[in-house]
């Protein structure tokens, strides 16, 4: 089992739990964190591109997309990334295969 397989909590074969049935972002997080984040970023960058670290099952990335941002999802879970579609990177935070300053902002919640 490689490093990604061992840590992939969305893969039923892993030794961690599988929260794919969880849906929705808590309203308090959306109101207290995401909406102010969106407002700050879009005030500076009309066509903002945001890296959503540990995108999971996609609630936050979907919310950010609906707010008008281009989202690139990063997660260790292939099933999670396939569920969400769009531009995605399977991997870890410690060795991102992206150019420096490729994103206008980075969201990292629940990591």
N, C-alpha and C positions, 0 to 999 in steps of 0.2 A: 504494500500500500504506500503510495507516494504521499508527499506532504499535503497536497491539495485534497486527495481522497480522504486522508485521515481527519482533516479539519472541516470538510464540507458538511455542514449541519443540515443542508437541504437535500442531501442524497440519502435515500432510505438505507443504503448499504453502510453508511458511516456509523460510528459509535456514539454520535451526538444525536440530539432530538431533531425532528423534522417539523418546522413550523409553517409549512406551505399552506395550511388551512387558515392561518391567521390573516385577517383582512382589515384594512383600515389603519389610519394613522391617528393616534390619540388627539382629540381636538385641542387640548392644551398645548401640545408640541407644535401643532400647526399654527395656532394663534400666537404663541409666545416666541417661537423660533423661526419657523419657515416663512411666514408672511413678512416679518421684518427683514429676513435674509433676502427674500425675493425683491422687496422694495429697495434695499440698499444696492443690490447688484444691478438691477435694471435701471436704477438712477444713473449709474456710471457706465453701463454697457448695454445698449439697446438690444444687441444680438448676442447676449451672453452665452458662453459655452461653459457648462459646469460639470465637473467630475464628481459623481456620486459614489463615494467610497463605501464599501460594504453595502451595496444597493439592496441586497436581500430580495424579498419578494416584490419590491418595486413601488410601494405606496408613496414614498418620498419622491422618487424620480418621476413618477406619474404626475404628482402634484406640481413639481417644478416645471415639467413639460407643459402642462396646462396653463402655467403662468407665463409662458412664452419663451422659456429658455431651451437651448439645445442641451441635452443631457447625454453624457457618456457614463455608462454604468460600469463599475468595477466590483467584482466579487470573486470569491474562490469557487462559488457554486455554478457549475455549468447548467444544471436544471433551472436554477433561478434565473440566470441570464437568458436562457432560451425561452422561458415563460414570458419575460418582459419584452423581448425583441429589441430592436433599435441598435445603436452603436454600443458595443460592450467589450470589456477586457476581462478575461479570466486571469486572476493572479493575486499577488500580495502587494501590500503597500510598500514593502522594503525594496522593491526593484521594479518600478513602473516603466513599462516600455513606451514612454511618451517623451516628447521634447519639453525642455524647460519652458515655462510660460505658455504652454499649450492651452491653458484654461483661464477663464476670467475669474473663476471662483471654484472652491472645493467644498462640498458638503460631506460631513462625516457625522452621522448621528447613530447612537446605539452601538458604537464600536468598542 
